[in-house]
């Protein structure tokens, strides 16, 4: 009789967590120079293996595109490395000479890194590198469908880090992942922090573990093409983004929202760039194949549009890149109004930007609160209206949503953990960097003496509640006919008293 897989996974989680704690105790004493040398080695190793790991990921998971996964691996290594190279994460990291406040960085400890099947190797590279930079250890629990490539990514950066001076066990990965093993890891006493990327249930489990956590769940990105937009450019951006790695990035567009005045122009451009608009019967077939029992069918995740159409029994042109369904409402009655991790888009038409704003909020509230919103417009006042009113953390403007949100085509921090703020149940709305994995201590020098402080003559200050109490007492003892006159006299008198505050 074989050994129970859950027991193996749980024991491995315990062993790796303890080993990581021992390694992190040593790594916490590293200097900035040592940290930077180790991080540079990990970045170089990950960069060199970017294509090899992309090929492994596609072969194992059967989803995505090798070229695009290579780009994601480079984002998580080379691009990230360039961004954090000058970042100080050891000892004094900031000094405010005027306010006399010194900020000192301390690592959080051992991190549980939960990784998805959609971005298995890039997420490992990214989380490992930001953990190293902040002098933390990390133990990965990969998705069961991406064990080999995730484990190999962890091995590559660990080997490079140790060779450059990091302690053995600073990066590790469970090779027999189960949900029980993941829960064991997240709740283990050696774990100090959780970085969770995955499905809704997994992220909820991270937040329920009793440990500090940053989790990223589903996105449901509306892409609004406003009437002043460069329609041709907007459509190119949307198609490029939605087909990037076959739609596996949670920041990719899920819906096109446009105005009736430019609807025909937008539809024409979409068709010219490879979009196929489904009729009512085809839409129903796509719904049935994309969603199973209310959730995304894993068989369509990261698959090309042609394959999804074939799975649904639909004949489409061979140059089809994206399947588009006209939608009329938001919610369970319109399944395609939710997140679809594949090249399938919803299409909505509204009369103006006010309706677009309301519709976009509804889409985000249905699924994707706090994540990302894309807008294409030349009208800055409209863009600001959306930025001010949307329940999201990233507003991507005139650029592909996928590439913009992760920091490839924008100035945002390069990241594969795009947190969703309190709107989405997280403690931060940032693209997560090494700074989010630090405890910042503050040394503050006294800059004024208590005797120098002047709060005024507080002895004679009456609070408003005291005044109201006095007035009520006076009125309660006065004849009813005199009440209004007495009240007027009391308040007028109080106003003239120079030492009385009417707070």
TORNUKE-523248 format. One record per residue (C-alpha): chain; residue number from 1; x, y, z. Coordinates in steps of 0.05 Angstrom, whole numbers, plus 5000, padded with zeros to 4 digits. Layout:
ch,i,c1,c2,c3
A,NUM,X,Y,Z
...
//
This chain:
ch,i,c1,c2,c3
A,1,5000,5000,5000
A,2,5028,5068,4980
A,3,5040,5126,5027
A,4,4984,5178,5028
A,5,5002,5236,4982
A,6,4973,5288,5030
A,7,5017,5262,5086
A,8,5079,5267,5043
A,9,5061,5338,5023
A,10,5047,5359,5095
A,11,5112,5330,5121
A,12,5152,5362,5065
A,13,5120,5429,5080
A,14,5141,5423,5153
A,15,5212,5402,5136
A,16,5223,5457,5084
A,17,5193,5510,5130
A,18,5240,5492,5187
A,19,5301,5490,5140
A,20,5280,5558,5111
A,21,5275,5588,5180
A,22,5346,5566,5197
A,23,5371,5594,5131
A,24,5334,5660,5140
A,25,5364,5670,5209
A,26,5433,5670,5175
A,27,5410,5710,5114
A,28,5380,5764,5159
A,29,5451,5784,5179
A,30,5475,5795,5107
A,31,5501,5863,5086
A,32,5472,5904,5029
A,33,5532,5885,4986
A,34,5521,5811,5000
A,35,5447,5816,4985
A,36,5459,5853,4920
A,37,5511,5802,4897
A,38,5464,5743,4911
A,39,5405,5778,4878
A,40,5446,5793,4816
A,41,5467,5720,4811
A,42,5395,5697,4817
A,43,5373,5748,4764
A,44,5427,5725,4716
A,45,5410,5652,4726
A,46,5336,5663,4715
A,47,5348,5707,4654
A,48,5392,5653,4623
A,49,5338,5600,4635
A,50,5279,5643,4612
A,51,5265,5606,4547
A,52,5281,5537,4574
A,53,5232,5547,4631
A,54,5179,5575,4585
A,55,5184,5513,4542
A,56,5179,5469,4604
A,57,5118,5507,4629
A,58,5080,5501,4563
A,59,5098,5427,4557
A,60,5075,5411,4627
A,61,5013,5455,4634
A,62,4991,5452,4561
A,63,4973,5525,4563
A,64,5002,5590,4539
A,65,5054,5609,4487
A,66,5129,5596,4494
A,67,5149,5665,4467
A,68,5103,5702,4515
A,69,5122,5659,4575
A,70,5194,5676,4558
A,71,5177,5750,4562
A,72,5143,5738,4630
A,73,5205,5702,4655
A,74,5248,5761,4632
A,75,5200,5810,4667
A,76,5209,5770,4731
A,77,5285,5769,4725
A,78,5321,5819,4681
A,79,5269,5875,4682
A,80,5255,5866,4756
A,81,5330,5862,4771
A,82,5341,5929,4736
A,83,5285,5961,4776
A,84,5308,5938,4845
A,85,5383,5941,4834
A,86,5393,6008,4871
A,87,5339,5993,4923
A,88,5366,5994,4994
A,89,5337,5938,5037
A,90,5389,5930,5092
A,91,5400,5973,5154
A,92,5385,6048,5145
A,93,5346,6055,5081
A,94,5321,6127,5088
A,95,5339,6189,5129
A,96,5297,6252,5137
A,97,5347,6304,5161
A,98,5293,6357,5173
A,99,5245,6314,5214
A,100,5302,6273,5244
A,101,5270,6206,5226
A,102,5313,6146,5206
A,103,5281,6086,5172
A,104,5312,6018,5184
A,105,5294,5955,5145
A,106,5282,5887,5177
A,107,5261,5824,5139
A,108,5194,5792,5155
A,109,5222,5721,5159
A,110,5200,5660,5120
A,111,5150,5669,5064
A,112,5101,5618,5037
A,113,5099,5628,4962
A,114,5036,5601,4930
A,115,5042,5599,4853
A,116,4991,5588,4797
A,117,4989,5543,4737
A,118,4980,5602,4691
A,119,5047,5636,4706
A,120,5085,5580,4741
A,121,5158,5596,4728
A,122,5155,5671,4723
A,123,5119,5676,4790
A,124,5172,5632,4823
A,125,5228,5675,4794
A,126,5194,5739,4815
A,127,5176,5719,4886
A,128,5244,5686,4899
A,129,5282,5749,4876
A,130,5241,5798,4917
A,131,5247,5752,4977
A,132,5323,5749,4969
A,133,5328,5824,4962
A,134,5290,5834,5027
A,135,5332,5782,5064
A,136,5275,5733,5071
A,137,5271,5659,5057
A,138,5215,5630,5014
A,139,5182,5561,5008
A,140,5140,5550,4946
A,141,5077,5509,4940
A,142,5065,5503,4865
A,143,5002,5485,4828
A,144,4997,5409,4820
A,145,4993,5417,4744
A,146,5058,5456,4742
A,147,5103,5420,4793
A,148,5162,5403,4749
A,149,5173,5471,4717
A,150,5160,5509,4782
A,151,5208,5464,4821
A,152,5261,5473,4767
A,153,5253,5549,4769
A,154,5262,5548,4845
A,155,5323,5502,4838
A,156,5356,5548,4788
A,157,5352,5611,4830
A,158,5368,5573,4894
A,159,5431,5543,4864
A,160,5454,5610,4838
A,161,5439,5645,4904
A,162,5477,5593,4946
A,163,5536,5595,4899
A,164,5538,5671,4908
A,165,5537,5666,4984
A,166,5465,5654,5008
A,167,5453,5598,5058
A,168,5428,5530,5036
A,169,5352,5524,5040
A,170,5338,5598,5029
A,171,5293,5580,4970
A,172,5256,5514,4965
A,173,5195,5482,4933
A,174,5148,5426,4952
A,175,5151,5372,4898
A,176,5087,5336,4920
A,177,5037,5393,4926
A,178,4967,5381,4953
A,179,4916,5428,4984
A,180,4931,5397,5052
A,181,5005,5408,5042
A,182,4993,5481,5022
A,183,4950,5493,5084
A,184,5004,5460,5127
A,185,5056,5507,5098
A,186,5014,5569,5107
A,187,4998,5554,5180
A,188,5066,5528,5201
A,189,5098,5566,5259
A,190,5161,5579,5218
A,191,5122,5618,5166
A,192,5116,5693,5177
A,193,5083,5717,5114
A,194,5044,5691,5054
A,195,5046,5713,4981
A,196,4988,5677,4948
A,197,4971,5677,4874
A,198,4916,5632,4851
A,199,4841,5618,4853
A,200,4792,5651,4899
A,201,4789,5592,4948
A,202,4864,5589,4955
A,203,4870,5664,4967
A,204,4815,5661,5019
A,205,4852,5604,5053
A,206,4915,5648,5056
A,207,4876,5704,5089
A,208,4844,5655,5137
A,209,4911,5624,5158
A,210,4923,5672,5215
A,211,4986,5698,5181
A,212,4997,5765,5147
A,213,4984,5755,5073
A,214,4981,5789,5005
A,215,4936,5751,4957
A,216,4915,5762,4886
A,217,4851,5731,4860
A,218,4812,5741,4795
A,219,4812,5803,4751
A,220,4754,5823,4706
A,221,4785,5881,4668
A,222,4738,5925,4627
A,223,4773,5961,4569
A,224,4734,6024,4553
A,225,4744,6055,4484
A,226,4718,6126,4493
A,227,4694,6168,4433
A,228,4758,6210,4429
A,229,4803,6148,4428
A,230,4851,6129,4372
A,231,4807,6069,4355
A,232,4859,6034,4313
A,233,4912,6038,4367
A,234,4862,6018,4421
A,235,4841,5956,4384
A,236,4914,5936,4370
A,237,4929,5943,4444
A,238,4870,5902,4465
A,239,4883,5845,4416
A,240,4957,5844,4433
A,241,4942,5842,4507
A,242,4886,5791,4505
A,243,4926,5743,4462
A,244,4990,5750,4503
A,245,5003,5680,4530
A,246,4932,5664,4508
A,247,4901,5709,4561
A,248,4931,5676,4623
A,249,4951,5742,4657
A,250,4896,5764,4706
A,251,4907,5837,4683
A,252,4887,5821,4612
A,253,4824,5852,4583
A,254,4759,5814,4594
A,255,4710,5862,4561
A,256,4708,5916,4509
A,257,4662,5974,4528
A,258,4650,6027,4475
A,259,4602,6082,4456
A,260,4547,6076,4404
A,261,4574,6135,4365
A,262,4638,6097,4348
A,263,4611,6025,4355
A,264,4614,6009,4280
A,265,4685,6035,4275
A,266,4708,5994,4335
A,267,4675,5931,4309
A,268,4706,5940,4241
A,269,4775,5949,4272
A,270,4767,5888,4317
A,271,4748,5845,4258
A,272,4807,5869,4217
A,273,4854,5851,4274
A,274,4829,5780,4281
A,275,4766,5783,4324
A,276,4707,5738,4309
A,277,4639,5761,4333
A,278,4595,5702,4356
A,279,4522,5698,4338
A,280,4471,5679,4392
A,281,4477,5603,4381
A,282,4553,5606,4379
A,283,4554,5648,4442
A,284,4515,5595,4480
A,285,4564,5541,4457
A,286,4623,5582,4480
A,287,4590,5594,4547
A,288,4581,5519,4556
A,289,4654,5503,4540
A,290,4687,5562,4577
A,291,4648,5552,4641
A,292,4632,5488,4678
A,293,4588,5488,4740
A,294,4597,5563,4749
A,295,4672,5566,4744
A,296,4724,5569,4688
A,297,4736,5504,4653
A,298,4811,5490,4663
A,299,4814,5458,4594
A,300,4804,5526,4560
A,301,4853,5566,4603
A,302,4911,5591,4561
A,303,4886,5559,4497
A,304,4883,5595,4430
A,305,4817,5620,4402
A,306,4817,5568,4346
A,307,4822,5511,4394
A,308,4767,5538,4439
A,309,4721,5547,4379
A,310,4736,5475,4358
A,311,4721,5450,4428
A,312,4653,5486,4423
A,313,4640,5458,4353
A,314,4644,5526,4319
A,315,4676,5540,4252
A,316,4715,5605,4250
A,317,4766,5635,4201
A,318,4836,5607,4209
A,319,4864,5676,4225
A,320,4818,5685,4285
A,321,4855,5711,4347
A,322,4798,5728,4394
A,323,4726,5707,4402
A,324,4677,5763,4421
A,325,4607,5756,4449
A,326,4556,5813,4452
A,327,4532,5819,4524
A,328,4471,5855,4552
A,329,4478,5848,4627
A,330,4526,5832,4684
A,331,4522,5772,4730
A,332,4508,5697,4733
A,333,4455,5702,4678
A,334,4510,5725,4631
A,335,4568,5677,4646
A,336,4616,5711,4598
A,337,4611,5775,4640
A,338,4662,5743,4687
A,339,4737,5731,4682
A,340,4758,5686,4623
A,341,4831,5665,4624
A,342,4832,5654,4549
A,343,4822,5696,4485
A,344,4748,5707,4495
A,345,4720,5778,4505
A,346,4653,5807,4524
A,347,4628,5866,4483
A,348,4583,5922,4510
A,349,4556,5985,4477
A,350,4536,6046,4518
A,351,4511,6116,4501
A,352,4564,6157,4537
A,353,4620,6156,4588
A,354,4572,6161,4646
A,355,4539,6095,4626
A,356,4608,6065,4613
A,357,4629,6085,4683
A,358,4568,6052,4715
A,359,4576,5989,4673
A,360,4650,5982,4689
A,361,4636,5988,4763
A,362,4584,5933,4757
A,363,4634,5888,4721
A,364,4687,5900,4774
A,365,4637,5888,4831
A,366,4616,5823,4799
A,367,4687,5798,4794
A,368,4754,5833,4798
A,369,4745,5886,4852
A,370,4808,5926,4863
A,371,4847,5896,4805
A,372,4855,5934,4739
A,373,4816,5978,4691
A,374,4838,5998,4620
A,375,4817,6061,4584
A,376,4831,6088,4515
A,377,4816,6162,4508
A,378,4845,6230,4490
A,379,4799,6265,4539
A,380,4838,6274,4603
A,381,4779,6299,4643
A,382,4740,6235,4627
A,383,4801,6193,4644
A,384,4806,6228,4712
A,385,4732,6215,4725
A,386,4744,6141,4716
A,387,4808,6142,4757
A,388,4772,6177,4815
A,389,4710,6134,4815
A,390,4731,6063,4797
A,391,4741,6011,4853
A,392,4808,5989,4825
A,393,4883,5995,4840
A,394,4910,6004,4770
A,395,4882,6048,4714
A,396,4919,6031,4650
A,397,4913,6088,4599
A,398,4925,6082,4524
A,399,4967,6018,4530
A,400,4955,5943,4532
A,401,4926,5925,4600
A,402,4969,5863,4610
A,403,5035,5898,4592
A,404,5016,5962,4628
A,405,4993,5931,4694
A,406,5055,5888,4703
A,407,5102,5946,4688
A,408,5127,5929,4618
A,409,5097,5989,4581
A,410,5085,6035,4641
A,411,5125,6063,4699
A,412,5093,6016,4749
A,413,5138,5969,4789
A,414,5152,5905,4749
A,415,5111,5853,4786
A,416,5071,5789,4780
A,417,5034,5801,4845
A,418,4985,5857,4829
A,419,4951,5869,4895
A,420,4879,5894,4898
A,421,4875,5938,4960
A,422,4821,5933,5012
A,423,4771,5935,4954
A,424,4795,5865,4936
A,425,4809,5842,5007
A,426,4884,5858,5009
A,427,4926,5903,5053
A,428,4958,5940,4995
A,429,4938,5965,4926
A,430,5009,5963,4900
A,431,5049,5922,4851
A,432,5087,5883,4904
A,433,5162,5897,4911
A,434,5216,5878,4962
A,435,5192,5937,5005
A,436,5127,5900,5018
A,437,5167,5843,5049
A,438,5202,5888,5100
A,439,5185,5913,5169
A,440,5206,5986,5170
A,441,5230,6010,5238
A,442,5234,6085,5251
A,443,5285,6119,5296
A,444,5258,6188,5313
A,445,5296,6243,5350
A,446,5259,6294,5391
A,447,5257,6359,5352
A,448,5219,6402,5403
A,449,5212,6405,5479
A,450,5145,6394,5512
A,451,5152,6461,5548
A,452,5155,6496,5481
A,453,5087,6471,5461
A,454,5029,6521,5466
A,455,4960,6493,5465
A,456,4928,6557,5490
A,457,4890,6567,5555
A,458,4854,6500,5559
A,459,4830,6511,5630
A,460,4771,6555,5609
A,461,4755,6519,5544
A,462,4686,6488,5545
A,463,4668,6432,5498
A,464,4603,6438,5459
A,465,4572,6381,5498
A,466,4583,6420,5562
A,467,4549,6481,5533
A,468,4490,6440,5509
A,469,4483,6409,5578
A,470,4480,6478,5611
A,471,4429,6503,5561
A,472,4384,6442,5572
A,473,4386,6452,5647
A,474,4367,6526,5640
A,475,4311,6510,5592
A,476,4283,6454,5635
A,477,4274,6502,5693
A,478,4243,6558,5651
A,479,4171,6571,5633
A,480,4155,6544,5563
A,481,4136,6613,5537
A,482,4205,6641,5556
A,483,4246,6583,5529
A,484,4263,6611,5460
A,485,4281,6679,5488
A,486,4326,6649,5542
A,487,4360,6602,5491
A,488,4376,6662,5446
A,489,4405,6702,5504
A,490,4449,6643,5528
A,491,4480,6630,5460
A,492,4491,6704,5446
A,493,4526,6712,5513
A,494,4571,6652,5501
A,495,4592,6679,5433
A,496,4617,6743,5466
A,497,4660,6708,5518
A,498,4732,6711,5490
A,499,4759,6650,5527
A,500,4704,6602,5507
A,501,4714,6553,5449
A,502,4650,6530,5414
A,503,4681,6464,5391
//
